[in-house]
Amino acid sequence: MLSDPPLSNSLFLHKLRAVDSIDFRSDTVTWPTETMRTAMAQAPLGDDVYGEDPSVNRLEALAAARAGKEAGLFVASGTMGNLVAILSHASRGDEAIVGEDTHAYRDEAGGLSVLGGVMARALPTDWKGRMDLSQMEEAVNPDDPHFARTRLILLENSYGAKNGAAISEPYFEAVHRLAERFGLAVHLDGARLFNAAAALKIPATEITRHVDSVTFCLSKGLCAPVGSVLCGTSEFIYQAQRARKVLGGGMRQAGVLAAAGLVALTEMIDRLSEDHATAQLLAGELAQLPGIRIEPEVVQTNMVFFELDETVPLSAQEVVDELKARSGILLGTAGHRRFRAVTHYWVRAAEVDQLVEALAPIVTG
Ligand SMILES: *Cc1c(COP(=O)(O)O)cnc(C)c1O
């Protein structure tokens, strides 16, 4: 163990934050906790490309256990985790069935085709982000030289583009059965898997037992500064190591990052339901505001989407700019008259009150 003193002076830690702002734009803005800072400073390290970083090895083993899989692979981001999974499951010219508004298809710069040569067969999703099972079945190409080989189904939970919806287990079971029937692999983009599990009040493994591989982000609601983990069978993760190397994702003393991830997995998962309660509180308060339209019943996890009603002569961007100018509070837009607020460790009930108080005079004129 290192003999350096721990970074326990919170005044010092405070100075390590760029801006001490109230930020509802995303849960990616979360600073690492003080426990994480200390763990990072004290982490035992090695060269992870040689498989010798004890902190990374511990993180990968713990992540695999949390996901109910044999092995894990630490990657730089959720985007890299999805891409490594796609490269490991499918080859050039293969086809993947995806939701048309899923992150891996819409928000990852087309990586599956840019780097994997994989075609996307995009299907519509319902209000929770579920594809229709009969449409999925129709989308599986027959074994015929005219067609690309269908190889993979990509799922997401919680579903960001649909209010952060938590999709329950039966959908995954049904997709699993369909995939088995056609010999397809299933990858789950579980960037916020533990939010979904918390909202459904089930262990995450009830979902992940139906998929071949799963990624989850340490750097969102779980507060680690960097990183995701991809989990699957040992054989799959062995393949995935090569794909990660191809992408330039082989890191060296990555244990400084993994140490924060270990705190994320041991201390931060069980509190995610607090963020969901904060989201419910925010939705309830916004519903009382003239000028705001919201359906509080669609709020299931830590995301709150809401809109301006016709009476407000401003765009969402103008409201967000005005809010920042008046109060310093940061809020995201999700369209011309639509907003997204995400709750997380650093925004609680007090910050919700501040947001609603600052927003009220802007939207009521
Ligand atoms: C954030 C996110 C990702 C990608 O994670 P990054 O670490 O930002 O690359 C993937 N999928 C979903 C659903 C996400 O919300």
The ligand as a Gaussian input file, in Angstrom:
#p B3LYP/6-31G(d) Opt

LIG

0 1
 C      -24.691000       7.940000     -21.877000
 C      -25.196000       6.767000     -22.649000
 C      -24.344000       5.995000     -23.433000
 C      -22.909000       6.380000     -23.735000
 O      -22.143000       6.675000     -22.683000
 P      -20.863000       7.654000     -22.834000
 O      -20.078000       7.283000     -21.659000
 O      -21.415000       9.034000     -22.818000
 O      -20.198000       7.316000     -24.124000
 C      -24.855000       4.889000     -24.047000
 N      -26.150000       4.562000     -23.925000
 C      -27.004000       5.284000     -23.192000
 C      -28.425000       4.850000     -23.075000
 C      -26.561000       6.423000     -22.535000
 O      -27.417000       7.145000     -21.822000

